[in-house]
């Protein structure tokens, strides 16, 4: 407890809490179509491929909007950017409540839901910007645990849709977003770190670096898998096991909650054990559990337990990867995080499409799970190759923070800074 108090004193707790609530409410709204998919599919009589398209659009749209929001935050401040975004979310919910009456309208609504999905990079930078490097992993893990909003969405939206009608849920969400808006406006403070003072060319430099793309692809597995599976699972449970629409949401909540809760643990463990070590375990567990899920579709209990294990690993992986981001890009964490989040989240949009196409053309969801498992193993192999250079330049062995940070100019030049590495007690590679 004393160490956690030390952590809180090292930064600004009200801003951390505000960023968590902002991201949590945004995640809740981002996956609304997935949470209500059984109701929507029944209304429009959607095929598996159409369901996959409907579920993927909010994910793709949210991913593509992340980087522009990150850039905007550099010019008007992260706090102001969050307030602008939440205002737009409220307008988008009004559109859903009043104007969605056809499948094409629903696809347009998916694009608008993407506004909520754009919050990630700015939320993490806002919440962690007050904290020194040795605490950024935990701070980002706490803000990133706002992913629990996805669990809240799949738990609450189906009963509301059954009671009020699924379109009315958009109206409820539009009112709910006013709560985090008020909290951010009153309690959050713009962080004093250097993210907001670097030039535009410096911010986009990570777009042209190999490391940025490797981080993005790994995040496409961890966060992409988390958001894609969360969006898809209500439909999977409803179609595969014949449970009720509300029960499908409740079962999805069990897995989504595990992913959100373990994100904090992933950041905390990575601060101590190293993000690279943590990601090695994460990607291995994800690959094995997904294959098992694909071929255990006859048992509801076994499938649910395996999904909870898979989501726990995905959540820890999200925290682990973003423990590494401020180490690699110490002066441009906000935009680097937005870029990685943007490209990585695109992986989530592939999941519902792959599942829908697998079901429609192969008669089973199993091959969608297997495909994602193969991607997990591929990213594990890439990371293990890249970590040899990473631990010579900007991180300790295993991916822990250096006691003496490497200068940003040295990172850009790819210099080997082994002479500044402090001796450590045999951490694993």
Secondary structure as a PSIPRED ss2 file (coil, helix, strand):
# PSIPRED VFORMAT (PSIPRED V4.0)

   1 X C   1.000  0.000  0.000
   2 X H   0.000  1.000  0.000
   3 X H   0.000  1.000  0.000
   4 X H   0.000  1.000  0.000
   5 X H   0.000  1.000  0.000
   6 X H   0.000  1.000  0.000
   7 X H   0.000  1.000  0.000
   8 X H   0.000  1.000  0.000
   9 X H   0.000  1.000  0.000
  10 X C   1.000  0.000  0.000
  11 X C   1.000  0.000  0.000
  12 X C   1.000  0.000  0.000
  13 X H   0.000  1.000  0.000
  14 X H   0.000  1.000  0.000
  15 X H   0.000  1.000  0.000
  16 X H   0.000  1.000  0.000
  17 X H   0.000  1.000  0.000
  18 X H   0.000  1.000  0.000
  19 X H   0.000  1.000  0.000
  20 X H   0.000  1.000  0.000
  21 X H   0.000  1.000  0.000
  22 X H   0.000  1.000  0.000
  23 X H   0.000  1.000  0.000
  24 X H   0.000  1.000  0.000
  25 X H   0.000  1.000  0.000
  26 X H   0.000  1.000  0.000
  27 X H   0.000  1.000  0.000
  28 X H   0.000  1.000  0.000
  29 X H   0.000  1.000  0.000
  30 X H   0.000  1.000  0.000
  31 X C   1.000  0.000  0.000
  32 X H   0.000  1.000  0.000
  33 X H   0.000  1.000  0.000
  34 X H   0.000  1.000  0.000
  35 X H   0.000  1.000  0.000
  36 X C   1.000  0.000  0.000
  37 X H   0.000  1.000  0.000
  38 X H   0.000  1.000  0.000
  39 X H   0.000  1.000  0.000
  40 X H   0.000  1.000  0.000
  41 X H   0.000  1.000  0.000
  42 X H   0.000  1.000  0.000
  43 X H   0.000  1.000  0.000
  44 X H   0.000  1.000  0.000
  45 X C   1.000  0.000  0.000
  46 X C   1.000  0.000  0.000
  47 X C   1.000  0.000  0.000
  48 X H   0.000  1.000  0.000
  49 X H   0.000  1.000  0.000
  50 X H   0.000  1.000  0.000
  51 X H   0.000  1.000  0.000
  52 X H   0.000  1.000  0.000
  53 X H   0.000  1.000  0.000
  54 X H   0.000  1.000  0.000
  55 X H   0.000  1.000  0.000
  56 X H   0.000  1.000  0.000
  57 X H   0.000  1.000  0.000
  58 X H   0.000  1.000  0.000
  59 X H   0.000  1.000  0.000
  60 X H   0.000  1.000  0.000
  61 X H   0.000  1.000  0.000
  62 X H   0.000  1.000  0.000
  63 X H   0.000  1.000  0.000
  64 X H   0.000  1.000  0.000
  65 X H   0.000  1.000  0.000
  66 X H   0.000  1.000  0.000
  67 X H   0.000  1.000  0.000
  68 X H   0.000  1.000  0.000
  69 X H   0.000  1.000  0.000
  70 X H   0.000  1.000  0.000
  71 X H   0.000  1.000  0.000
  72 X H   0.000  1.000  0.000
  73 X H   0.000  1.000  0.000
  74 X H   0.000  1.000  0.000
  75 X H   0.000  1.000  0.000
  76 X H   0.000  1.000  0.000
  77 X C   1.000  0.000  0.000
  78 X H   0.000  1.000  0.000
  79 X H   0.000  1.000  0.000
  80 X H   0.000  1.000  0.000
  81 X H   0.000  1.000  0.000
  82 X H   0.000  1.000  0.000
  83 X H   0.000  1.000  0.000
  84 X H   0.000  1.000  0.000
  85 X H   0.000  1.000  0.000
  86 X H   0.000  1.000  0.000
  87 X H   0.000  1.000  0.000
  88 X H   0.000  1.000  0.000
  89 X H   0.000  1.000  0.000
  90 X H   0.000  1.000  0.000
  91 X H   0.000  1.000  0.000
  92 X H   0.000  1.000  0.000
  93 X H   0.000  1.000  0.000
  94 X H   0.000  1.000  0.000
  95 X H   0.000  1.000  0.000
  96 X H   0.000  1.000  0.000
  97 X H   0.000  1.000  0.000
  98 X H   0.000  1.000  0.000
  99 X H   0.000  1.000  0.000
 100 X C   1.000  0.000  0.000
 101 X C   1.000  0.000  0.000
 102 X C   1.000  0.000  0.000
 103 X H   0.000  1.000  0.000
 104 X H   0.000  1.000  0.000
 105 X H   0.000  1.000  0.000
 106 X H   0.000  1.000  0.000
 107 X H   0.000  1.000  0.000
 108 X H   0.000  1.000  0.000
 109 X H   0.000  1.000  0.000
 110 X H   0.000  1.000  0.000
 111 X H   0.000  1.000  0.000
 112 X H   0.000  1.000  0.000
 113 X H   0.000  1.000  0.000
 114 X H   0.000  1.000  0.000
 115 X H   0.000  1.000  0.000
 116 X H   0.000  1.000  0.000
 117 X H   0.000  1.000  0.000
 118 X C   1.000  0.000  0.000
 119 X C   1.000  0.000  0.000
 120 X H   0.000  1.000  0.000
 121 X H   0.000  1.000  0.000
 122 X H   0.000  1.000  0.000
 123 X H   0.000  1.000  0.000
 124 X H   0.000  1.000  0.000
 125 X H   0.000  1.000  0.000
 126 X H   0.000  1.000  0.000
 127 X H   0.000  1.000  0.000
 128 X H   0.000  1.000  0.000
 129 X C   1.000  0.000  0.000
 130 X C   1.000  0.000  0.000
 131 X C   1.000  0.000  0.000
 132 X C   1.000  0.000  0.000
 133 X H   0.000  1.000  0.000
 134 X H   0.000  1.000  0.000
 135 X H   0.000  1.000  0.000
 136 X H   0.000  1.000  0.000
 137 X H   0.000  1.000  0.000
 138 X H   0.000  1.000  0.000
 139 X H   0.000  1.000  0.000
 140 X H   0.000  1.000  0.000
 141 X H   0.000  1.000  0.000
 142 X H   0.000  1.000  0.000
 143 X H   0.000  1.000  0.000
 144 X H   0.000  1.000  0.000
 145 X H   0.000  1.000  0.000
 146 X H   0.000  1.000  0.000
 147 X H   0.000  1.000  0.000
 148 X H   0.000  1.000  0.000
 149 X H   0.000  1.000  0.000
 150 X H   0.000  1.000  0.000
 151 X H   0.000  1.000  0.000
 152 X H   0.000  1.000  0.000
 153 X H   0.000  1.000  0.000
 154 X H   0.000  1.000  0.000
 155 X H   0.000  1.000  0.000
 156 X H   0.000  1.000  0.000
 157 X H   0.000  1.000  0.000
 158 X H   0.000  1.000  0.000
 159 X H   0.000  1.000  0.000
 160 X H   0.000  1.000  0.000
 161 X H   0.000  1.000  0.000
 162 X H   0.000  1.000  0.000
 163 X H   0.000  1.000  0.000
 164 X H   0.000  1.000  0.000
 165 X C   1.000  0.000  0.000
 166 X H   0.000  1.000  0.000
 167 X H   0.000  1.000  0.000
 168 X H   0.000  1.000  0.000
 169 X H   0.000  1.000  0.000
 170 X H   0.000  1.000  0.000
 171 X H   0.000  1.000  0.000
 172 X H   0.000  1.000  0.000
 173 X H   0.000  1.000  0.000
 174 X H   0.000  1.000  0.000
 175 X H   0.000  1.000  0.000
 176 X H   0.000  1.000  0.000
 177 X H   0.000  1.000  0.000
 178 X H   0.000  1.000  0.000
 179 X H   0.000  1.000  0.000
 180 X H   0.000  1.000  0.000
 181 X H   0.000  1.000  0.000
 182 X H   0.000  1.000  0.000
 183 X H   0.000  1.000  0.000
 184 X H   0.000  1.000  0.000
 185 X H   0.000  1.000  0.000
 186 X H   0.000  1.000  0.000
 187 X H   0.000  1.000  0.000
 188 X C   1.000  0.000  0.000
 189 X C   1.000  0.000  0.000
 190 X C   1.000  0.000  0.000
 191 X C   1.000  0.000  0.000
 192 X C   1.000  0.000  0.000
 193 X C   1.000  0.000  0.000
 194 X H   0.000  1.000  0.000
 195 X H   0.000  1.000  0.000
 196 X H   0.000  1.000  0.000
 197 X H   0.000  1.000  0.000
 198 X C   1.000  0.000  0.000
 199 X C   1.000  0.000  0.000
 200 X H   0.000  1.000  0.000
 201 X H   0.000  1.000  0.000
 202 X H   0.000  1.000  0.000
 203 X H   0.000  1.000  0.000
 204 X H   0.000  1.000  0.000
 205 X H   0.000  1.000  0.000
 206 X H   0.000  1.000  0.000
 207 X H   0.000  1.000  0.000
 208 X H   0.000  1.000  0.000
 209 X C   1.000  0.000  0.000
 210 X H   0.000  1.000  0.000
 211 X H   0.000  1.000  0.000
 212 X H   0.000  1.000  0.000
 213 X H   0.000  1.000  0.000
 214 X H   0.000  1.000  0.000
 215 X H   0.000  1.000  0.000
 216 X H   0.000  1.000  0.000
 217 X H   0.000  1.000  0.000
 218 X H   0.000  1.000  0.000
 219 X H   0.000  1.000  0.000
 220 X H   0.000  1.000  0.000
 221 X H   0.000  1.000  0.000
 222 X H   0.000  1.000  0.000
 223 X H   0.000  1.000  0.000
 224 X H   0.000  1.000  0.000
 225 X H   0.000  1.000  0.000
 226 X H   0.000  1.000  0.000
 227 X H   0.000  1.000  0.000
 228 X H   0.000  1.000  0.000
 229 X H   0.000  1.000  0.000
 230 X H   0.000  1.000  0.000
 231 X H   0.000  1.000  0.000
 232 X H   0.000  1.000  0.000
 233 X H   0.000  1.000  0.000
 234 X H   0.000  1.000  0.000
 235 X H   0.000  1.000  0.000
 236 X H   0.000  1.000  0.000
 237 X H   0.000  1.000  0.000
 238 X H   0.000  1.000  0.000
 239 X H   0.000  1.000  0.000
 240 X H   0.000  1.000  0.000
 241 X H   0.000  1.000  0.000
 242 X C   1.000  0.000  0.000
 243 X C   1.000  0.000  0.000
 244 X C   1.000  0.000  0.000
 245 X H   0.000  1.000  0.000
 246 X H   0.000  1.000  0.000
 247 X H   0.000  1.000  0.000
 248 X H   0.000  1.000  0.000
 249 X H   0.000  1.000  0.000
 250 X H   0.000  1.000  0.000
 251 X H   0.000  1.000  0.000
 252 X H   0.000  1.000  0.000
 253 X H   0.000  1.000  0.000
 254 X H   0.000  1.000  0.000
 255 X H   0.000  1.000  0.000
 256 X H   0.000  1.000  0.000
 257 X H   0.000  1.000  0.000
 258 X H   0.000  1.000  0.000
 259 X H   0.000  1.000  0.000
 260 X H   0.000  1.000  0.000
 261 X H   0.000  1.000  0.000
 262 X H   0.000  1.000  0.000
 263 X H   0.000  1.000  0.000
 264 X H   0.000  1.000  0.000
 265 X H   0.000  1.000  0.000
 266 X H   0.000  1.000  0.000
 267 X H   0.000  1.000  0.000
 268 X H   0.000  1.000  0.000
 269 X H   0.000  1.000  0.000
 270 X H   0.000  1.000  0.000
 271 X H   0.000  1.000  0.000
 272 X H   0.000  1.000  0.000
 273 X H   0.000  1.000  0.000
 274 X C   1.000  0.000  0.000
 275 X H   0.000  1.000  0.000
 276 X H   0.000  1.000  0.000
 277 X H   0.000  1.000  0.000
 278 X H   0.000  1.000  0.000
 279 X H   0.000  1.000  0.000
 280 X H   0.000  1.000  0.000
 281 X H   0.000  1.000  0.000
 282 X H   0.000  1.000  0.000
 283 X H   0.000  1.000  0.000
 284 X H   0.000  1.000  0.000
 285 X H   0.000  1.000  0.000
 286 X H   0.000  1.000  0.000
 287 X H   0.000  1.000  0.000
 288 X H   0.000  1.000  0.000
 289 X H   0.000  1.000  0.000
 290 X H   0.000  1.000  0.000
 291 X H   0.000  1.000  0.000
 292 X H   0.000  1.000  0.000
 293 X H   0.000  1.000  0.000
 294 X H   0.000  1.000  0.000
 295 X C   1.000  0.000  0.000
 296 X C   1.000  0.000  0.000
 297 X C   1.000  0.000  0.000
 298 X C   1.000  0.000  0.000
 299 X C   1.000  0.000  0.000
 300 X H   0.000  1.000  0.000
 301 X H   0.000  1.000  0.000
 302 X H   0.000  1.000  0.000
 303 X H   0.000  1.000  0.000
 304 X H   0.000  1.000  0.000
 305 X H   0.000  1.000  0.000
 306 X H   0.000  1.000  0.000
 307 X H   0.000  1.000  0.000
 308 X H   0.000  1.000  0.000
 309 X H   0.000  1.000  0.000
 310 X H   0.000  1.000  0.000
 311 X H   0.000  1.000  0.000
 312 X H   0.000  1.000  0.000
 313 X H   0.000  1.000  0.000
 314 X H   0.000  1.000  0.000
 315 X H   0.000  1.000  0.000
 316 X H   0.000  1.000  0.000
 317 X H   0.000  1.000  0.000
 318 X H   0.000  1.000  0.000
 319 X H   0.000  1.000  0.000
 320 X H   0.000  1.000  0.000
 321 X H   0.000  1.000  0.000
 322 X H   0.000  1.000  0.000
 323 X H   0.000  1.000  0.000
 324 X H   0.000  1.000  0.000
 325 X H   0.000  1.000  0.000
 326 X H   0.000  1.000  0.000
 327 X H   0.000  1.000  0.000
 328 X H   0.000  1.000  0.000
 329 X C   1.000  0.000  0.000
 330 X C   1.000  0.000  0.000
 331 X C   1.000  0.000  0.000
 332 X C   1.000  0.000  0.000
 333 X H   0.000  1.000  0.000
 334 X H   0.000  1.000  0.000
 335 X H   0.000  1.000  0.000
 336 X H   0.000  1.000  0.000
 337 X H   0.000  1.000  0.000
 338 X H   0.000  1.000  0.000
 339 X H   0.000  1.000  0.000
 340 X H   0.000  1.000  0.000
 341 X H   0.000  1.000  0.000
 342 X H   0.000  1.000  0.000
 343 X H   0.000  1.000  0.000
 344 X H   0.000  1.000  0.000
 345 X H   0.000  1.000  0.000
 346 X H   0.000  1.000  0.000
 347 X H   0.000  1.000  0.000
 348 X H   0.000  1.000  0.000
 349 X H   0.000  1.000  0.000
 350 X H   0.000  1.000  0.000
 351 X H   0.000  1.000  0.000
 352 X H   0.000  1.000  0.000
 353 X H   0.000  1.000  0.000
 354 X H   0.000  1.000  0.000
 355 X H   0.000  1.000  0.000
 356 X H   0.000  1.000  0.000
 357 X H   0.000  1.000  0.000
 358 X H   0.000  1.000  0.000
 359 X H   0.000  1.000  0.000
 360 X H   0.000  1.000  0.000
 361 X H   0.000  1.000  0.000
 362 X H   0.000  1.000  0.000
 363 X C   1.000  0.000  0.000
 364 X C   1.000  0.000  0.000
 365 X C   1.000  0.000  0.000
 366 X H   0.000  1.000  0.000
 367 X H   0.000  1.000  0.000
 368 X H   0.000  1.000  0.000
 369 X H   0.000  1.000  0.000
 370 X H   0.000  1.000  0.000
 371 X H   0.000  1.000  0.000
 372 X H   0.000  1.000  0.000
 373 X H   0.000  1.000  0.000
 374 X H   0.000  1.000  0.000
 375 X H   0.000  1.000  0.000
 376 X H   0.000  1.000  0.000
 377 X H   0.000  1.000  0.000
 378 X H   0.000  1.000  0.000
 379 X H   0.000  1.000  0.000
 380 X H   0.000  1.000  0.000
 381 X H   0.000  1.000  0.000
 382 X H   0.000  1.000  0.000
 383 X H   0.000  1.000  0.000
 384 X H   0.000  1.000  0.000
 385 X H   0.000  1.000  0.000
 386 X H   0.000  1.000  0.000
 387 X H   0.000  1.000  0.000
 388 X H   0.000  1.000  0.000
 389 X H   0.000  1.000  0.000
 390 X H   0.000  1.000  0.000
 391 X H   0.000  1.000  0.000
 392 X H   0.000  1.000  0.000
 393 X H   0.000  1.000  0.000
 394 X C   1.000  0.000  0.000
 395 X C   1.000  0.000  0.000
 396 X C   1.000  0.000  0.000
 397 X C   1.000  0.000  0.000
 398 X C   1.000  0.000  0.000
 399 X C   1.000  0.000  0.000
 400 X C   1.000  0.000  0.000
 401 X C   1.000  0.000  0.000
 402 X C   1.000  0.000  0.000
 403 X C   1.000  0.000  0.000
 404 X C   1.000  0.000  0.000
 405 X C   1.000  0.000  0.000
 406 X C   1.000  0.000  0.000
 407 X C   1.000  0.000  0.000
 408 X H   0.000  1.000  0.000
 409 X H   0.000  1.000  0.000
 410 X H   0.000  1.000  0.000
 411 X H   0.000  1.000  0.000
 412 X H   0.000  1.000  0.000
 413 X H   0.000  1.000  0.000
 414 X C   1.000  0.000  0.000
 415 X C   1.000  0.000  0.000
 416 X C   1.000  0.000  0.000
 417 X C   1.000  0.000  0.000
 418 X H   0.000  1.000  0.000
 419 X H   0.000  1.000  0.000
 420 X H   0.000  1.000  0.000
 421 X C   1.000  0.000  0.000
 422 X C   1.000  0.000  0.000
 423 X C   1.000  0.000  0.000
 424 X C   1.000  0.000  0.000
 425 X C   1.000  0.000  0.000
 426 X C   1.000  0.000  0.000
 427 X C   1.000  0.000  0.000
 428 X C   1.000  0.000  0.000
 429 X C   1.000  0.000  0.000
